[in-house]
Amino acid sequence: MDRVAAWLHEKNPGLDGPIDADEDLVEARLIDSMDFLEFVDLLEEISGTSIDLQEATIDDFRTLARVRERFLSATG
């Protein structure tokens, strides 16, 4: 999750401090439509697996806790 948090901080330079695991990344505008596919690419790189966007929902990307549960649980 450190790489995900680092990416979010890189995309949001005004963001200070840690991101709460339950913070709504979409609502807080930490991820927008312009960054979404890059975010998916990052998750695929970290997990080593492809993410099928036909089977995923926006809620799967909404919080760090859900991202970890849905896509990164096997990677620790």
URLIN-V86837 format. One record per pair of residues at least 12 apart in sequence whose C-alpha atoms are under 10 Angstrom apart, sorted by the first residue. I is the first residue (numbers start at 0). GAP is how many residues later the second one is. If there is no record, write none. Layout:
I/GAP + I/GAP
This chain:
0/20 + 0/42 + 0/45 + 0/63 + 0/64 + 0/66 + 0/67 + 0/71 + 0/74 + 0/75 + 2/39 + 2/40 + 2/43 + 3/35 + 3/38 + 3/39 + 3/42 + 3/60 + 3/63 + 3/64 + 4/13 + 4/14 + 4/15 + 4/59 + 5/12 + 6/31 + 6/32 + 6/35 + 7/17 + 7/22 + 7/23 + 7/27 + 7/31 + 8/21 + 10/19 + 10/20 + 10/21 + 10/24 + 11/17 + 11/18 + 11/19 + 14/15 + 18/44 + 18/45 + 19/43 + 19/44 + 19/45 + 20/41 + 20/42 + 20/43 + 20/44 + 20/45 + 20/46 + 20/47 + 21/40 + 21/41 + 21/42 + 21/43 + 21/44 + 22/39 + 22/40 + 22/41 + 22/42 + 23/35 + 23/37 + 23/38 + 23/39 + 23/40 + 23/41 + 24/36 + 24/37 + 24/38 + 24/39 + 25/32 + 25/33 + 25/35 + 25/36 + 25/37 + 26/35 + 26/36 + 27/34 + 29/32 + 30/30 + 30/31 + 35/25 + 38/22 + 39/12 + 39/13 + 39/21 + 39/31 + 42/24 + 42/25 + 42/28 + 42/29 + 43/27 + 43/28 + 45/25 + 45/26 + 45/29 + 46/21 + 46/24 + 46/25 + 46/26 + 46/27 + 46/28 + 46/29 + 47/23 + 47/24 + 47/26 + 47/27 + 48/22 + 48/23 + 49/21 + 50/20 + 55/14 + 55/15
